[in-house]
Amino acid sequence: MVLIGRRTAEERVICFLVGLRKRWSHINNNSVTVPLPMTRQDIAIFSA
C-alpha cells in the first residue's frame, strides 16, 4: 500500500491496465488486448 501512494497518476493507470490485462488473460486462457476507445484529443490530453 505504501508503494501505491508513491506512484504518479500515470504509473497508477499503467498498473491498473496491466493488472486488468492479466485478469482477463486468466479468464480467456490466452493473450488479451485491452480495448481503450479514445479519440485523438483524449490521447493528446493524456500524453501531455
Sequence and secondary structure as in RCSB ss.txt:
>XXXX:A:sequence
MVLIGRRTAEERVICFLVGLRKRWSHINNNSVTVPLPMTRQDIAIFSA
>XXXX:A:secstr
 HHHHHS HHHHHHHHHHHHHHHHHHHHTS         HHHHHHHH 
